[in-house]
Amino acid sequence: MAIELGYSPEEMIEAVCKVADKARHYPPTKNRATWFATVFREKLGEARAEMLAIKKRRLL
């Protein structure tokens, strides 16, 4: 799914970590696969934004 959306392996790893953190606080109660897919897509965007911000800070 992430490769089709054009995300890098680093972004995927970061997103999985973020999903695990969210699962600790808000565990899925129904349909875990759908919950994971929804949250993973959300966290992919967050991971990309964080990585772009880090790269930008390094260039300054």
PyMOL Python script that loads the backbone (N, CA, C, O; Angstrom):
from pymol import cmd

cmd.read_pdbstr("""\
ATOM      1  N   MET A   1       0.829  -1.182   0.000  1.00  0.00           N
ATOM      2  CA  MET A   1       0.000   0.000   0.000  1.00  0.00           C
ATOM      3  C   MET A   1       0.879   1.254   0.000  1.00  0.00           C
ATOM      4  O   MET A   1       0.635   2.177  -0.776  1.00  0.00           O
ATOM      5  N   ALA A   2       1.880   1.293   0.847  1.00  0.00           N
ATOM      6  CA  ALA A   2       2.728   2.483   0.959  1.00  0.00           C
ATOM      7  C   ALA A   2       3.582   2.679  -0.282  1.00  0.00           C
ATOM      8  O   ALA A   2       3.817   3.811  -0.704  1.00  0.00           O
ATOM      9  N   ILE A   3       4.044   1.590  -0.865  1.00  0.00           N
ATOM     10  CA  ILE A   3       4.857   1.698  -2.081  1.00  0.00           C
ATOM     11  C   ILE A   3       4.017   2.267  -3.213  1.00  0.00           C
ATOM     12  O   ILE A   3       4.500   3.092  -3.989  1.00  0.00           O
ATOM     13  N   GLU A   4       2.775   1.838  -3.315  1.00  0.00           N
ATOM     14  CA  GLU A   4       1.874   2.364  -4.341  1.00  0.00           C
ATOM     15  C   GLU A   4       1.644   3.862  -4.160  1.00  0.00           C
ATOM     16  O   GLU A   4       1.449   4.583  -5.139  1.00  0.00           O
ATOM     17  N   LEU A   5       1.665   4.327  -2.929  1.00  0.00           N
ATOM     18  CA  LEU A   5       1.460   5.745  -2.642  1.00  0.00           C
ATOM     19  C   LEU A   5       2.747   6.561  -2.764  1.00  0.00           C
ATOM     20  O   LEU A   5       2.716   7.788  -2.667  1.00  0.00           O
ATOM     21  N   GLY A   6       3.880   5.884  -2.976  1.00  0.00           N
ATOM     22  CA  GLY A   6       5.141   6.576  -3.204  1.00  0.00           C
ATOM     23  C   GLY A   6       5.927   6.936  -1.960  1.00  0.00           C
ATOM     24  O   GLY A   6       6.699   7.895  -1.976  1.00  0.00           O
ATOM     25  N   TYR A   7       5.750   6.192  -0.888  1.00  0.00           N
ATOM     26  CA  TYR A   7       6.484   6.467   0.345  1.00  0.00           C
ATOM     27  C   TYR A   7       7.777   5.669   0.390  1.00  0.00           C
ATOM     28  O   TYR A   7       7.857   4.574  -0.166  1.00  0.00           O
ATOM     29  N   SER A   8       8.782   6.216   1.049  1.00  0.00           N
ATOM     30  CA  SER A   8      10.078   5.548   1.171  1.00  0.00           C
ATOM     31  C   SER A   8      10.042   4.537   2.318  1.00  0.00           C
ATOM     32  O   SER A   8       9.155   4.597   3.170  1.00  0.00           O
ATOM     33  N   PRO A   9      10.999   3.613   2.343  1.00  0.00           N
ATOM     34  CA  PRO A   9      11.054   2.647   3.450  1.00  0.00           C
ATOM     35  C   PRO A   9      11.209   3.320   4.817  1.00  0.00           C
ATOM     36  O   PRO A   9      10.649   2.854   5.809  1.00  0.00           O
ATOM     37  N   GLU A  10      11.964   4.405   4.865  1.00  0.00           N
ATOM     38  CA  GLU A  10      12.131   5.115   6.139  1.00  0.00           C
ATOM     39  C   GLU A  10      10.797   5.668   6.638  1.00  0.00           C
ATOM     40  O   GLU A  10      10.499   5.613   7.831  1.00  0.00           O
ATOM     41  N   GLU A  11      10.001   6.200   5.717  1.00  0.00           N
ATOM     42  CA  GLU A  11       8.694   6.740   6.095  1.00  0.00           C
ATOM     43  C   GLU A  11       7.767   5.618   6.559  1.00  0.00           C
ATOM     44  O   GLU A  11       6.971   5.802   7.479  1.00  0.00           O
ATOM     45  N   MET A  12       7.873   4.465   5.922  1.00  0.00           N
ATOM     46  CA  MET A  12       7.042   3.327   6.317  1.00  0.00           C
ATOM     47  C   MET A  12       7.397   2.853   7.722  1.00  0.00           C
ATOM     48  O   MET A  12       6.507   2.547   8.516  1.00  0.00           O
ATOM     49  N   ILE A  13       8.677   2.790   8.030  1.00  0.00           N
ATOM     50  CA  ILE A  13       9.116   2.354   9.356  1.00  0.00           C
ATOM     51  C   ILE A  13       8.616   3.322  10.415  1.00  0.00           C
ATOM     52  O   ILE A  13       8.108   2.905  11.456  1.00  0.00           O
ATOM     53  N   GLU A  14       8.760   4.603  10.150  1.00  0.00           N
ATOM     54  CA  GLU A  14       8.288   5.623  11.092  1.00  0.00           C
ATOM     55  C   GLU A  14       6.779   5.519  11.293  1.00  0.00           C
ATOM     56  O   GLU A  14       6.290   5.647  12.415  1.00  0.00           O
ATOM     57  N   ALA A  15       6.044   5.287  10.211  1.00  0.00           N
ATOM     58  CA  ALA A  15       4.589   5.170  10.307  1.00  0.00           C
ATOM     59  C   ALA A  15       4.186   3.952  11.134  1.00  0.00           C
ATOM     60  O   ALA A  15       3.251   4.037  11.931  1.00  0.00           O
ATOM     61  N   VAL A  16       4.864   2.832  10.963  1.00  0.00           N
ATOM     62  CA  VAL A  16       4.550   1.632  11.744  1.00  0.00           C
ATOM     63  C   VAL A  16       4.789   1.898  13.227  1.00  0.00           C
ATOM     64  O   VAL A  16       4.004   1.465  14.071  1.00  0.00           O
ATOM     65  N   CYS A  17       5.862   2.605  13.544  1.00  0.00           N
ATOM     66  CA  CYS A  17       6.130   2.952  14.949  1.00  0.00           C
ATOM     67  C   CYS A  17       5.019   3.831  15.510  1.00  0.00           C
ATOM     68  O   CYS A  17       4.589   3.647  16.649  1.00  0.00           O
ATOM     69  N   LYS A  18       4.563   4.771  14.718  1.00  0.00           N
ATOM     70  CA  LYS A  18       3.481   5.651  15.166  1.00  0.00           C
ATOM     71  C   LYS A  18       2.180   4.880  15.357  1.00  0.00           C
ATOM     72  O   LYS A  18       1.424   5.162  16.288  1.00  0.00           O
ATOM     73  N   VAL A  19       1.912   3.910  14.485  1.00  0.00           N
ATOM     74  CA  VAL A  19       0.715   3.079  14.624  1.00  0.00           C
ATOM     75  C   VAL A  19       0.803   2.264  15.909  1.00  0.00           C
ATOM     76  O   VAL A  19      -0.187   2.139  16.630  1.00  0.00           O
ATOM     77  N   ALA A  20       1.967   1.712  16.201  1.00  0.00           N
ATOM     78  CA  ALA A  20       2.146   0.936  17.434  1.00  0.00           C
ATOM     79  C   ALA A  20       1.900   1.808  18.661  1.00  0.00           C
ATOM     80  O   ALA A  20       1.273   1.369  19.625  1.00  0.00           O
ATOM     81  N   ASP A  21       2.398   3.048  18.623  1.00  0.00           N
ATOM     82  CA  ASP A  21       2.168   3.964  19.746  1.00  0.00           C
ATOM     83  C   ASP A  21       0.676   4.241  19.919  1.00  0.00           C
ATOM     84  O   ASP A  21       0.168   4.257  21.040  1.00  0.00           O
ATOM     85  N   LYS A  22      -0.021   4.457  18.806  1.00  0.00           N
ATOM     86  CA  LYS A  22      -1.451   4.740  18.892  1.00  0.00           C
ATOM     87  C   LYS A  22      -2.214   3.514  19.386  1.00  0.00           C
ATOM     88  O   LYS A  22      -3.187   3.645  20.128  1.00  0.00           O
ATOM     89  N   ALA A  23      -1.776   2.329  18.981  1.00  0.00           N
ATOM     90  CA  ALA A  23      -2.455   1.099  19.409  1.00  0.00           C
ATOM     91  C   ALA A  23      -2.343   0.891  20.915  1.00  0.00           C
ATOM     92  O   ALA A  23      -3.228   0.294  21.528  1.00  0.00           O
ATOM     93  N   ARG A  24      -1.266   1.377  21.508  1.00  0.00           N
ATOM     94  CA  ARG A  24      -1.121   1.256  22.971  1.00  0.00           C
ATOM     95  C   ARG A  24      -2.162   2.095  23.705  1.00  0.00           C
ATOM     96  O   ARG A  24      -2.705   1.675  24.727  1.00  0.00           O
ATOM     97  N   HIS A  25      -2.435   3.297  23.165  1.00  0.00           N
ATOM     98  CA  HIS A  25      -3.367   4.212  23.826  1.00  0.00           C
ATOM     99  C   HIS A  25      -4.814   3.984  23.396  1.00  0.00           C
ATOM    100  O   HIS A  25      -5.726   4.099  24.215  1.00  0.00           O
ATOM    101  N   TYR A  26      -5.032   3.666  22.136  1.00  0.00           N
ATOM    102  CA  TYR A  26      -6.369   3.475  21.582  1.00  0.00           C
ATOM    103  C   TYR A  26      -6.417   2.169  20.805  1.00  0.00           C
ATOM    104  O   TYR A  26      -6.439   2.192  19.574  1.00  0.00           O
ATOM    105  N   PRO A  27      -6.433   1.034  21.490  1.00  0.00           N
ATOM    106  CA  PRO A  27      -6.415  -0.251  20.782  1.00  0.00           C
ATOM    107  C   PRO A  27      -7.697  -0.457  19.972  1.00  0.00           C
ATOM    108  O   PRO A  27      -8.774  -0.011  20.367  1.00  0.00           O
ATOM    109  N   PRO A  28      -7.561  -1.139  18.837  1.00  0.00           N
ATOM    110  CA  PRO A  28      -8.750  -1.396  18.027  1.00  0.00           C
ATOM    111  C   PRO A  28      -9.668  -2.400  18.722  1.00  0.00           C
ATOM    112  O   PRO A  28      -9.203  -3.353  19.348  1.00  0.00           O
ATOM    113  N   THR A  29     -10.960  -2.177  18.604  1.00  0.00           N
ATOM    114  CA  THR A  29     -11.913  -3.092  19.225  1.00  0.00           C
ATOM    115  C   THR A  29     -12.599  -3.966  18.188  1.00  0.00           C
ATOM    116  O   THR A  29     -12.997  -5.092  18.485  1.00  0.00           O
ATOM    117  N   LYS A  30     -12.739  -3.450  16.973  1.00  0.00           N
ATOM    118  CA  LYS A  30     -13.373  -4.205  15.896  1.00  0.00           C
ATOM    119  C   LYS A  30     -12.510  -4.099  14.653  1.00  0.00           C
ATOM    120  O   LYS A  30     -11.854  -3.080  14.437  1.00  0.00           O
ATOM    121  N   ASN A  31     -12.504  -5.114  13.854  1.00  0.00           N
ATOM    122  CA  ASN A  31     -11.865  -5.139  12.544  1.00  0.00           C
ATOM    123  C   ASN A  31     -10.468  -4.517  12.561  1.00  0.00           C
ATOM    124  O   ASN A  31     -10.251  -3.426  12.034  1.00  0.00           O
ATOM    125  N   ARG A  32      -9.557  -5.211  13.159  1.00  0.00           N
ATOM    126  CA  ARG A  32      -8.180  -4.724  13.337  1.00  0.00           C
ATOM    127  C   ARG A  32      -7.488  -4.392  12.023  1.00  0.00           C
ATOM    128  O   ARG A  32      -6.715  -3.436  11.961  1.00  0.00           O
ATOM    129  N   ALA A  33      -7.750  -5.159  10.976  1.00  0.00           N
ATOM    130  CA  ALA A  33      -7.093  -4.922   9.689  1.00  0.00           C
ATOM    131  C   ALA A  33      -7.509  -3.576   9.112  1.00  0.00           C
ATOM    132  O   ALA A  33      -6.666  -2.828   8.618  1.00  0.00           O
ATOM    133  N   THR A  34      -8.782  -3.266   9.169  1.00  0.00           N
ATOM    134  CA  THR A  34      -9.260  -1.977   8.674  1.00  0.00           C
ATOM    135  C   THR A  34      -8.731  -0.842   9.532  1.00  0.00           C
ATOM    136  O   THR A  34      -8.346   0.205   9.012  1.00  0.00           O
ATOM    137  N   TRP A  35      -8.708  -1.044  10.845  1.00  0.00           N
ATOM    138  CA  TRP A  35      -8.173  -0.025  11.748  1.00  0.00           C
ATOM    139  C   TRP A  35      -6.718   0.252  11.403  1.00  0.00           C
ATOM    140  O   TRP A  35      -6.310   1.409  11.300  1.00  0.00           O
ATOM    141  N   PHE A  36      -5.931  -0.815  11.223  1.00  0.00           N
ATOM    142  CA  PHE A  36      -4.519  -0.643  10.899  1.00  0.00           C
ATOM    143  C   PHE A  36      -4.353   0.102   9.581  1.00  0.00           C
ATOM    144  O   PHE A  36      -3.540   1.022   9.501  1.00  0.00           O
ATOM    145  N   ALA A  37      -5.098  -0.268   8.551  1.00  0.00           N
ATOM    146  CA  ALA A  37      -4.964   0.379   7.248  1.00  0.00           C
ATOM    147  C   ALA A  37      -5.303   1.865   7.336  1.00  0.00           C
ATOM    148  O   ALA A  37      -4.608   2.696   6.752  1.00  0.00           O
ATOM    149  N   THR A  38      -6.343   2.194   8.044  1.00  0.00           N
ATOM    150  CA  THR A  38      -6.758   3.591   8.182  1.00  0.00           C
ATOM    151  C   THR A  38      -5.711   4.401   8.942  1.00  0.00           C
ATOM    152  O   THR A  38      -5.316   5.481   8.502  1.00  0.00           O
ATOM    153  N   VAL A  39      -5.270   3.886  10.064  1.00  0.00           N
ATOM    154  CA  VAL A  39      -4.296   4.602  10.889  1.00  0.00           C
ATOM    155  C   VAL A  39      -2.939   4.665  10.175  1.00  0.00           C
ATOM    156  O   VAL A  39      -2.242   5.676  10.261  1.00  0.00           O
ATOM    157  N   PHE A  40      -2.567   3.596   9.477  1.00  0.00           N
ATOM    158  CA  PHE A  40      -1.290   3.569   8.762  1.00  0.00           C
ATOM    159  C   PHE A  40      -1.252   4.656   7.690  1.00  0.00           C
ATOM    160  O   PHE A  40      -0.245   5.352   7.555  1.00  0.00           O
ATOM    161  N   ARG A  41      -2.327   4.810   6.930  1.00  0.00           N
ATOM    162  CA  ARG A  41      -2.378   5.880   5.917  1.00  0.00           C
ATOM    163  C   ARG A  41      -2.221   7.245   6.572  1.00  0.00           C
ATOM    164  O   ARG A  41      -1.496   8.106   6.073  1.00  0.00           O
ATOM    165  N   GLU A  42      -2.904   7.433   7.690  1.00  0.00           N
ATOM    166  CA  GLU A  42      -2.822   8.702   8.421  1.00  0.00           C
ATOM    167  C   GLU A  42      -1.387   8.967   8.891  1.00  0.00           C
ATOM    168  O   GLU A  42      -0.871  10.075   8.743  1.00  0.00           O
ATOM    169  N   LYS A  43      -0.765   7.955   9.449  1.00  0.00           N
ATOM    170  CA  LYS A  43       0.580   8.116  10.010  1.00  0.00           C
ATOM    171  C   LYS A  43       1.653   8.224   8.931  1.00  0.00           C
ATOM    172  O   LYS A  43       2.714   8.793   9.185  1.00  0.00           O
ATOM    173  N   LEU A  44       1.404   7.692   7.729  1.00  0.00           N
ATOM    174  CA  LEU A  44       2.357   7.866   6.632  1.00  0.00           C
ATOM    175  C   LEU A  44       2.525   9.350   6.313  1.00  0.00           C
ATOM    176  O   LEU A  44       3.641   9.830   6.116  1.00  0.00           O
ATOM    177  N   GLY A  45       1.418  10.058   6.264  1.00  0.00           N
ATOM    178  CA  GLY A  45       1.483  11.499   6.012  1.00  0.00           C
ATOM    179  C   GLY A  45       2.242  12.233   7.103  1.00  0.00           C
ATOM    180  O   GLY A  45       3.041  13.125   6.818  1.00  0.00           O
ATOM    181  N   GLU A  46       1.994  11.862   8.351  1.00  0.00           N
ATOM    182  CA  GLU A  46       2.703  12.484   9.466  1.00  0.00           C
ATOM    183  C   GLU A  46       4.196  12.187   9.403  1.00  0.00           C
ATOM    184  O   GLU A  46       5.022  13.064   9.655  1.00  0.00           O
ATOM    185  N   ALA A  47       4.533  10.953   9.067  1.00  0.00           N
ATOM    186  CA  ALA A  47       5.944  10.568   8.983  1.00  0.00           C
ATOM    187  C   ALA A  47       6.658  11.356   7.887  1.00  0.00           C
ATOM    188  O   ALA A  47       7.784  11.815   8.083  1.00  0.00           O
ATOM    189  N   ARG A  48       6.006  11.513   6.736  1.00  0.00           N
ATOM    190  CA  ARG A  48       6.617  12.275   5.649  1.00  0.00           C
ATOM    191  C   ARG A  48       6.828  13.723   6.073  1.00  0.00           C
ATOM    192  O   ARG A  48       7.881  14.302   5.802  1.00  0.00           O
ATOM    193  N   ALA A  49       5.850  14.301   6.725  1.00  0.00           N
ATOM    194  CA  ALA A  49       5.972  15.690   7.164  1.00  0.00           C
ATOM    195  C   ALA A  49       7.128  15.853   8.155  1.00  0.00           C
ATOM    196  O   ALA A  49       7.899  16.808   8.056  1.00  0.00           O
ATOM    197  N   GLU A  50       7.248  14.938   9.095  1.00  0.00           N
ATOM    198  CA  GLU A  50       8.345  15.017  10.060  1.00  0.00           C
ATOM    199  C   GLU A  50       9.701  14.875   9.387  1.00  0.00           C
ATOM    200  O   GLU A  50      10.638  15.604   9.713  1.00  0.00           O
ATOM    201  N   MET A  51       9.809  13.939   8.449  1.00  0.00           N
ATOM    202  CA  MET A  51      11.095  13.727   7.785  1.00  0.00           C
ATOM    203  C   MET A  51      11.471  14.929   6.918  1.00  0.00           C
ATOM    204  O   MET A  51      12.645  15.291   6.842  1.00  0.00           O
ATOM    205  N   LEU A  52      10.493  15.545   6.271  1.00  0.00           N
ATOM    206  CA  LEU A  52      10.781  16.740   5.486  1.00  0.00           C
ATOM    207  C   LEU A  52      11.226  17.886   6.389  1.00  0.00           C
ATOM    208  O   LEU A  52      12.125  18.646   6.030  1.00  0.00           O
ATOM    209  N   ALA A  53      10.604  18.013   7.554  1.00  0.00           N
ATOM    210  CA  ALA A  53      10.996  19.068   8.494  1.00  0.00           C
ATOM    211  C   ALA A  53      12.418  18.843   9.007  1.00  0.00           C
ATOM    212  O   ALA A  53      13.186  19.794   9.153  1.00  0.00           O
ATOM    213  N   ILE A  54      12.762  17.606   9.276  1.00  0.00           N
ATOM    214  CA  ILE A  54      14.120  17.304   9.741  1.00  0.00           C
ATOM    215  C   ILE A  54      15.131  17.621   8.655  1.00  0.00           C
ATOM    216  O   ILE A  54      16.175  18.211   8.934  1.00  0.00           O
ATOM    217  N   LYS A  55      14.835  17.237   7.421  1.00  0.00           N
ATOM    218  CA  LYS A  55      15.759  17.528   6.311  1.00  0.00           C
ATOM    219  C   LYS A  55      15.926  19.024   6.106  1.00  0.00           C
ATOM    220  O   LYS A  55      17.027  19.505   5.839  1.00  0.00           O
ATOM    221  N   LYS A  56      14.834  19.750   6.231  1.00  0.00           N
ATOM    222  CA  LYS A  56      14.900  21.205   6.051  1.00  0.00           C
ATOM    223  C   LYS A  56      15.756  21.851   7.149  1.00  0.00           C
ATOM    224  O   LYS A  56      16.534  22.763   6.870  1.00  0.00           O
ATOM    225  N   ARG A  57      15.613  21.379   8.401  1.00  0.00           N
ATOM    226  CA  ARG A  57      16.411  21.924   9.504  1.00  0.00           C
ATOM    227  C   ARG A  57      17.897  21.666   9.284  1.00  0.00           C
ATOM    228  O   ARG A  57      18.733  22.505   9.622  1.00  0.00           O
ATOM    229  N   ARG A  58      18.223  20.517   8.723  1.00  0.00           N
ATOM    230  CA  ARG A  58      19.628  20.182   8.481  1.00  0.00           C
ATOM    231  C   ARG A  58      20.237  21.091   7.413  1.00  0.00           C
ATOM    232  O   ARG A  58      21.434  21.376   7.452  1.00  0.00           O
ATOM    233  N   LEU A  59      19.428  21.542   6.468  1.00  0.00           N
ATOM    234  CA  LEU A  59      19.935  22.394   5.391  1.00  0.00           C
ATOM    235  C   LEU A  59      20.147  23.819   5.860  1.00  0.00           C
ATOM    236  O   LEU A  59      20.918  24.561   5.250  1.00  0.00           O
ATOM    237  N   LEU A  60      19.487  24.212   6.919  1.00  0.00           N
ATOM    238  CA  LEU A  60      19.626  25.611   7.406  1.00  0.00           C
ATOM    239  C   LEU A  60      20.855  25.815   8.214  1.00  0.00           C
ATOM    240  O   LEU A  60      21.107  26.924   8.686  1.00  0.00           O
TER     241      LEU A  60
END
""", "prot")
cmd.dss("prot")
cmd.show_as("cartoon", "prot")
cmd.util.cbc("prot")
cmd.orient("prot")
